[in-house]
Amino acid sequence: MTKRLVRYLSQFTEWHPYRGGGSSCYVICERKFVPMPINRTTVNQILGKEYTTDAEVQEYFECAKVETKQLKTLKMLSFLK
């Protein structure tokens, strides 16, 4: 993670030491610990859904996506400048 990204995210969250086992870590989102990287459990916890398959999650994201024709890199996002 870049220092600029950490600095930006730090405006919205507190950093907590890694807890638990396995290959994922947890972040606080909507006042809940949710697993990262994002997986079906993360999506269900944040959205309050009960998706049981990856296909259902994919369908949700296909319907919710926003076109970003001009965005080419993360550096183009204003909050990272």
Backbone bond lengths (Angstrom), bond angles and torsions (degrees), N, CA, C in turn:
res aa  C-N    CA-C-N  psi(-1)  N-CA   C-N-CA  omega(-1)  CA-C   N-CA-C  phi
1 M - - - 1.441 - - 1.526 107.97 -
2 T 1.318 116.31 136.89 1.455 118.42 -179.57 1.523 110.38 -76.92
3 K 1.326 115.88 156.77 1.464 120.16 178.85 1.516 111.22 -62.17
4 R 1.333 117.10 -36.18 1.471 119.81 179.56 1.528 110.78 -66.17
5 L 1.315 116.89 -39.48 1.464 120.22 179.01 1.524 110.61 -66.60
6 V 1.314 117.25 -43.43 1.469 121.11 177.45 1.522 110.13 -60.91
7 R 1.317 116.83 -43.55 1.465 121.11 179.07 1.530 110.78 -61.63
8 Y 1.326 116.94 -43.23 1.467 120.47 178.73 1.527 110.78 -63.92
9 L 1.320 117.51 -50.05 1.468 121.15 -178.32 1.521 111.73 -62.87
10 S 1.313 116.84 -30.25 1.469 121.12 -179.09 1.528 112.43 -65.16
11 Q 1.322 117.28 -16.78 1.458 120.09 175.74 1.531 111.62 -69.50
12 F 1.328 116.98 -22.12 1.450 121.83 -171.79 1.523 114.29 -115.17
13 T 1.310 117.67 -8.98 1.458 120.10 -175.01 1.515 110.36 -149.47
14 E 1.305 115.00 162.77 1.458 121.15 170.10 1.518 106.92 -101.30
15 W 1.306 116.57 148.08 1.458 120.62 177.78 1.518 108.89 -91.87
16 H 1.305 115.75 135.56 1.456 122.46 -179.60 1.518 109.30 -122.93
17 P 1.326 116.68 146.67 1.465 118.57 178.12 1.524 111.02 -61.36
18 Y 1.313 114.84 150.33 1.461 120.76 177.20 1.514 109.71 -55.87
19 R 1.336 116.38 136.72 1.459 120.00 176.32 1.515 108.66 -138.15
20 G 1.289 115.13 143.67 1.456 119.43 -179.75 1.503 111.38 101.47
21 G 1.309 115.38 -177.33 1.455 120.54 -179.05 1.509 110.22 -117.41
22 G 1.302 114.84 -170.36 1.449 119.10 179.03 1.514 111.53 80.55
23 S 1.323 114.92 -167.47 1.456 119.58 -174.39 1.519 113.14 -99.86
24 S 1.328 118.42 1.61 1.457 118.91 -179.37 1.524 110.41 -106.05
25 C 1.297 116.00 164.16 1.451 121.80 173.54 1.523 107.08 -122.79
26 Y 1.307 116.97 176.73 1.451 120.49 -177.34 1.508 109.95 -124.99
27 V 1.323 116.24 145.79 1.457 122.50 174.70 1.525 107.62 -126.59
28 I 1.331 115.97 162.72 1.460 119.12 176.27 1.523 108.17 -94.65
29 C 1.323 115.98 125.25 1.458 122.36 177.38 1.514 107.06 -140.82
30 E 1.308 116.57 128.64 1.466 120.17 -178.27 1.533 110.91 55.62
31 R 1.339 115.66 38.59 1.474 123.28 179.22 1.527 113.88 61.62
32 K 1.332 116.74 27.63 1.469 121.99 177.65 1.519 108.31 -132.44
33 F 1.323 116.74 146.80 1.457 120.57 169.86 1.520 107.01 -78.65
34 V 1.315 116.62 122.63 1.467 120.73 178.44 1.523 109.00 -126.32
35 P 1.343 116.86 146.91 1.466 120.14 -177.21 1.521 112.95 -72.94
36 M 1.323 114.42 144.08 1.459 123.00 173.22 1.511 106.43 -129.24
37 P 1.297 122.61 144.88 1.448 124.21 -0.36 1.533 111.31 -63.01
38 I 1.323 115.17 161.89 1.460 121.11 -175.62 1.523 110.06 -60.81
39 N 1.323 115.27 133.78 1.452 122.00 174.69 1.530 108.19 -139.64
40 R 1.305 118.40 -173.63 1.463 121.92 -177.43 1.526 111.64 -59.92
41 T 1.312 117.71 -38.46 1.467 121.60 177.95 1.524 110.40 -61.21
42 T 1.326 116.56 -43.74 1.467 121.36 178.23 1.520 110.26 -58.93
43 V 1.327 116.44 -49.55 1.463 121.21 -178.55 1.524 110.51 -60.52
44 N 1.316 117.64 -45.93 1.469 121.13 179.74 1.529 111.54 -61.07
45 Q 1.326 117.28 -42.59 1.461 120.40 -178.78 1.523 111.76 -67.03
46 I 1.320 117.00 -43.81 1.461 120.25 -177.13 1.532 111.46 -71.54
47 L 1.330 116.92 -42.44 1.466 120.68 -175.87 1.523 113.45 -89.84
48 G 1.341 117.26 -8.84 1.455 119.24 -177.26 1.520 112.13 69.37
49 K 1.318 116.73 32.84 1.468 122.44 -178.36 1.521 109.91 -105.75
50 E 1.312 115.49 175.09 1.469 121.68 176.55 1.520 110.07 -133.15
51 Y 1.344 115.65 51.46 1.460 119.68 177.74 1.522 108.72 -63.94
52 T 1.328 115.84 136.76 1.469 119.60 -178.99 1.524 112.72 -110.03
53 T 1.327 116.74 -10.23 1.467 119.47 179.25 1.523 110.06 -132.21
54 D 1.320 115.39 155.85 1.458 120.24 176.14 1.526 110.65 -65.03
55 A 1.341 117.07 -30.41 1.462 120.95 178.89 1.530 111.17 -62.64
56 E 1.311 117.74 -37.83 1.471 120.98 177.69 1.525 110.88 -65.07
57 V 1.318 116.16 -41.58 1.465 120.48 178.57 1.526 109.45 -65.06
58 Q 1.316 117.06 -44.07 1.463 121.64 179.07 1.532 110.09 -60.12
59 E 1.316 117.63 -42.57 1.461 121.86 178.66 1.534 110.76 -61.41
60 Y 1.339 116.38 -42.67 1.466 120.32 177.37 1.527 110.13 -57.86
61 F 1.348 116.65 -50.00 1.456 119.90 -177.38 1.525 112.34 -66.04
62 E 1.316 117.29 -33.75 1.466 120.08 176.65 1.528 110.48 -62.97
63 C 1.313 117.58 -39.41 1.466 121.77 179.91 1.526 112.02 -75.61
64 A 1.328 117.66 -29.15 1.467 121.84 -174.69 1.525 113.70 -93.97
65 K 1.321 117.62 -7.63 1.466 118.79 -173.68 1.524 112.10 -68.11
66 V 1.324 114.27 154.05 1.457 123.15 178.61 1.521 107.23 -120.40
67 E 1.313 116.60 133.04 1.461 120.56 179.82 1.528 110.29 -69.35
68 T 1.304 115.82 136.18 1.463 121.71 178.13 1.525 108.20 -130.96
69 K 1.305 116.14 70.71 1.465 121.47 -173.96 1.524 113.54 -62.23
70 Q 1.335 117.36 -33.53 1.453 119.06 -175.67 1.520 113.53 -91.78
71 L 1.297 118.50 -15.10 1.458 120.88 -177.92 1.527 109.72 -77.05
72 K 1.311 115.60 119.82 1.469 120.61 -178.35 1.524 112.31 -111.59
73 T 1.333 117.29 -36.35 1.455 121.25 -179.00 1.517 109.69 -141.26
74 L 1.328 116.53 163.07 1.456 120.71 176.62 1.522 111.84 -60.65
75 K 1.323 116.63 -28.24 1.462 119.61 -178.57 1.524 111.70 -65.52
76 M 1.326 117.50 -18.55 1.456 120.70 179.51 1.537 111.75 -78.95
77 L 1.322 117.68 -12.31 1.458 119.78 178.56 1.516 109.35 -74.81
78 S 1.316 116.68 129.34 1.454 120.65 -172.77 1.523 112.83 -61.37
79 F 1.338 118.23 -32.04 1.463 119.33 -176.90 1.520 112.82 -71.70
80 L 1.326 118.83 -11.44 1.459 120.72 179.08 1.527 112.09 -95.80
81 K 1.316 117.61 0.63 1.469 121.00 -178.44 1.504 111.07 -86.54
